[in-house]
Amino acid sequence: MNSRERVFTALDFCEPDRVPRDFWGSPGFYASLKRKEGLNKEDFLDANDIDLRYIDGPRYIGPPLESGMEDVDLDIWHVPRRKVRVKTAGGGEESYSEVANHPLADASGVEDVTNYPHWPSPDWFDYTCIRSQCEALRNRGRVVVFMGDRLNRIAQLKPAMYLRGIERIFLDLAASPDIASAIFFRIHEFYREYLMRILEAAGGGIDIVLTGDDFGTQNGLLLSPAMWHGFLSEGF
């Protein structure tokens, strides 16, 4: 079986020749792999017969995302993120971005949310590259997955946490549901249109859409089932 036959057989609840494989690696991992083994990312994935492959997706062409502060960039929600660099045991370096502050932390009503000047637009992306990305993977017999990058995955609760703050958005769900609803509405509005344009541009070439959100912990949901259904389950 090739990757496509294998994955779709498993999704049909039938037994494939082996369990389908997926793999995620950090930029630091791939840099170390290149340095030590001379393998680039695609060579490594092919060598290990990884079945699920991720397209880059649309190209950002929107307003500049510089914050004016050293080592601080803005994501598409205009949330400032400070780059943190960590040395690894193997002599390499990993980096990640942590939220520097939450731009809607002080919102006291729906009007503050509505008037936030930095809600992203689907027009900020060029979708014309998607079809060729899909065709390249399909021609190699792989399953095409769209996920987005680390800071822009189709999600609901996580962007709200970034914008409002983790503790604050959970308090809003109970004490200020109008504010929570206003924030989720704008997130839903953006990602519905964004995803629709991606799927249209792909022309049926995307096999799986992988969302990236946090709904639970090791012990249960982050919010009650009633709140999940009331605020999140019908977002898309």
ZADREN-708251 format. One record per residue (C-alpha): residue in three letters; x, y, z. Coordinates in Angstrom, 3 decimals. Example, Ala and Ser with C-alpha at 12.3 -4.5 7.8 and 13.67 -1.06 7.14 Angstrom:
! ZADREN-708251
 type       px       py       pz
  ALA   12.300   -4.500    7.800
  SER   13.670   -1.060    7.140
! end
This chain:
! ZADREN-708251
 type       px       py       pz
  MET    0.000    0.000    0.000
  ASN    1.094    3.563   -0.551
  SER    0.354    6.253    2.019
  ARG   -2.980    7.234    0.522
  GLU   -4.270    3.670    0.353
  ARG   -3.025    2.981    3.873
  VAL   -4.584    6.018    5.547
  PHE   -7.931    5.809    3.783
  THR   -8.155    2.088    4.538
  ALA   -7.641    2.876    8.235
  LEU  -10.205    5.700    8.094
  ASP  -12.697    3.204    6.635
  PHE  -12.190    1.086    9.799
  CYS  -10.385   -1.612    7.844
  GLU   -6.917   -2.990    8.550
  PRO   -4.097   -1.560    6.407
  ASP   -0.700   -3.166    5.880
  ARG    0.611   -1.196    8.862
  VAL   -0.402    1.657   11.147
  PRO   -0.256    5.010    9.281
  ARG    2.557    7.282   10.427
  ASP    2.640   10.958   11.290
  PHE    5.612   12.954   12.552
  TRP    6.149   16.437   13.952
  GLY    9.570   17.912   14.555
  SER   10.698   21.288   15.820
  PRO   12.867   23.625   13.710
  GLY   15.737   22.864   16.084
  PHE   15.333   19.140   15.476
  TYR   15.456   19.535   11.709
  ALA   18.465   21.866   11.960
  SER   20.267   19.280   14.087
  LEU   19.300   16.516   11.661
  LYS   20.732   18.496    8.758
  ARG   23.915   19.305   10.683
  LYS   24.573   15.791   11.984
  GLU   23.079   13.519    9.326
  GLY   22.968   15.695    6.223
  LEU   19.230   15.072    5.841
  ASN   16.712   17.765    5.066
  LYS   13.155   17.517    6.334
  GLU   11.636   15.844    3.268
  ASP   14.502   13.344    2.990
  PHE   13.969   12.350    6.616
  LEU   10.207   11.966    6.209
  ASP   10.647    9.896    3.047
  ALA   13.327    7.717    4.631
  ASN   10.883    6.884    7.428
  ASP    7.888    6.510    5.076
  ILE    5.787    9.116    6.904
  ASP    2.269    8.989    5.460
  LEU    0.753   12.334    6.487
  ARG    2.343   15.411    4.930
  TYR    1.541   19.042    5.669
  ILE    1.248   21.805    3.108
  ASP    2.447   25.290    4.003
  GLY   -0.908   26.797    3.089
  PRO   -1.580   30.371    2.001
  ARG    1.162   32.977    1.932
  TYR    0.806   35.943    4.273
  ILE    0.740   39.236    2.350
  GLY   -0.982   41.421    4.943
  PRO    0.230   44.358    7.018
  PRO    3.759   44.106    8.451
  LEU    3.911   42.224   11.741
  GLU    6.851   44.036   13.305
  SER    6.259   45.412   16.796
  GLY    9.118   47.882   16.903
  MET   10.615   46.035   19.883
  GLU   13.687   43.823   19.756
  ASP   12.868   40.100   19.554
  VAL    9.127   40.835   19.683
  ASP    6.889   40.177   16.685
  LEU    3.133   40.373   16.242
  ASP    0.927   37.475   15.211
  ILE   -2.062   37.991   12.910
  TRP   -4.227   38.900   15.940
  HIS   -1.727   41.654   16.797
  VAL   -0.680   39.773   19.922
  PRO    2.969   40.614   20.701
  ARG    5.199   37.566   21.061
  ARG    8.679   37.580   22.520
  LYS   11.175   35.125   21.050
  VAL   12.828   32.885   23.634
  ARG   15.983   30.976   22.681
  VAL   17.132   27.861   24.515
  LYS   20.415   25.999   24.083
  THR   20.013   22.241   23.711
  ALA   22.233   19.477   25.062
  GLY   23.479   18.618   21.577
  GLY   24.913   22.072   21.028
  GLY   22.015   23.371   18.981
  GLU   19.328   25.920   19.726
  GLU   15.566   25.840   19.995
  SER   13.352   28.901   20.014
  TYR    9.713   29.555   20.726
  SER    7.474   32.592   21.043
  GLU    5.673   33.447   24.256
  VAL    2.879   35.993   24.590
  ALA    4.221   39.309   25.875
  ASN    0.799   40.774   26.692
  HIS   -2.873   40.338   25.848
  PRO   -4.286   43.254   23.812
  LEU   -7.901   42.668   24.929
  ALA   -7.048   42.115   28.596
  ASP   -8.645   45.412   29.613
  ALA  -11.776   45.156   27.455
  SER  -14.732   45.934   29.705
  GLY  -17.591   45.487   27.240
  VAL  -18.629   44.245   23.823
  GLU  -17.882   47.641   22.299
  ASP  -14.213   47.318   23.247
  VAL  -14.079   43.979   21.446
  THR  -15.955   45.222   18.383
  ASN  -13.751   48.295   18.107
  TYR  -10.475   46.387   18.416
  PRO   -8.590   47.686   15.351
  HIS   -6.505   44.602   14.612
  TRP   -8.928   41.821   13.744
  PRO   -7.314   39.858   10.887
  SER   -8.795   39.579    7.415
  PRO   -8.819   36.600    5.025
  ASP   -7.726   39.120    2.391
  TRP   -4.310   39.205    4.040
  PHE   -3.359   35.902    2.392
  ASP   -2.445   34.711   -1.097
  TYR   -4.163   31.359   -1.723
  THR   -2.907   30.760   -5.263
  CYS   -0.001   28.575   -4.094
  ILE   -2.179   25.956   -2.416
  ARG   -3.155   23.824   -5.401
  SER    0.467   23.218   -6.431
  GLN    1.386   22.359   -2.824
  CYS   -1.338   19.706   -2.782
  GLU   -0.408   18.303   -6.191
  ALA    3.237   17.914   -5.196
  LEU    2.321   15.678   -2.257
  ARG   -0.386   13.741   -4.070
  ASN    2.017   12.978   -6.904
  ARG    4.249   11.314   -4.321
  GLY    1.390    9.174   -3.027
  ARG    1.121   11.019    0.290
  VAL   -1.917   12.179    2.242
  VAL   -2.315   15.973    2.111
  VAL   -2.960   17.698    5.427
  PHE   -3.501   21.381    6.109
  MET   -2.771   22.556    9.628
  GLY   -1.294   26.035    9.386
  ASP    1.719   27.291   11.288
  ARG    2.288   27.323   15.031
  LEU    0.595   30.698   15.546
  ASN   -2.156   30.448   12.950
  ARG   -4.017   27.164   13.177
  ILE   -7.758   27.010   12.741
  ALA   -8.809   27.285   16.366
  GLN  -11.211   29.039   18.687
  LEU  -10.225   28.915   22.339
  LYS   -6.494   29.421   21.866
  PRO   -6.770   32.708   19.939
  ALA   -9.191   33.917   22.626
  MET   -6.611   33.018   25.278
  TYR   -3.933   34.937   23.383
  LEU   -6.119   38.013   22.947
  ARG   -7.812   38.137   26.328
  GLY   -5.558   36.086   28.599
  ILE   -6.115   32.534   29.791
  GLU   -7.637   33.341   33.170
  ARG   -9.676   36.250   31.846
  ILE  -11.389   34.363   29.004
  PHE  -12.408   31.561   31.369
  LEU  -13.841   34.122   33.780
  ASP  -15.696   35.712   30.867
  LEU  -17.387   32.408   30.038
  ALA  -19.034   32.485   33.454
  ALA  -19.233   36.151   34.407
  SER  -19.155   38.119   31.119
  PRO  -20.560   35.810   28.438
  ASP  -21.348   38.754   26.174
  ILE  -17.636   39.633   25.973
  ALA  -16.668   35.997   25.413
  SER  -19.287   35.653   22.674
  ALA  -18.072   38.800   20.944
  ILE  -14.488   37.528   20.904
  PHE  -15.454   34.076   19.656
  PHE  -17.683   35.585   16.981
  ARG  -14.785   37.488   15.457
  ILE  -12.513   34.438   15.637
  HIS  -15.200   32.241   14.026
  GLU  -15.859   34.873   11.367
  PHE  -12.224   35.004   10.313
  TYR  -11.503   31.276   10.316
  ARG  -14.695   30.269    8.491
  GLU  -13.836   32.477    5.531
  TYR  -10.104   31.692    5.716
  LEU  -10.740   27.944    5.612
  MET  -13.338   28.236    2.848
  ARG  -10.845   30.068    0.630
  ILE   -8.155   27.471    1.367
  LEU  -10.447   24.579    0.425
  GLU  -11.643   26.336   -2.719
  ALA   -8.072   27.062   -3.783
  ALA   -7.093   23.436   -3.164
  GLY   -9.797   22.216   -5.546
  GLY  -10.344   19.030   -3.574
  GLY   -6.612   18.467   -3.076
  ILE   -6.645   18.606    0.728
  ASP   -7.463   15.268    2.354
  ILE   -7.442   16.275    6.031
  VAL   -7.862   19.603    7.842
  LEU   -6.179   19.502   11.233
  THR   -7.297   22.118   13.726
  GLY   -5.063   23.157   16.602
  ASP   -6.878   24.029   19.797
  ASP   -6.780   23.237   23.505
  PHE  -10.075   21.947   24.894
  GLY   -8.846   19.661   27.661
  THR   -6.198   18.665   30.187
  GLN   -4.948   15.242   31.209
  ASN   -7.954   14.941   33.504
  GLY  -10.864   16.421   31.604
  LEU  -12.254   19.394   29.692
  LEU  -11.003   22.914   30.322
  LEU  -14.613   24.083   30.438
  SER  -17.949   22.457   31.109
  PRO  -19.736   20.566   28.309
  ALA  -22.530   23.152   28.464
  MET  -20.045   26.004   27.926
  TRP  -18.283   24.088   25.162
  HIS  -21.548   23.569   23.297
  GLY  -22.722   27.105   23.985
  PHE  -19.604   28.940   22.872
  LEU  -17.501   26.641   20.680
  SER  -19.206   23.606   19.168
  GLU  -21.017   25.480   16.398
  GLY  -18.174   27.822   15.511
  PHE  -17.500   26.166   12.171
! end
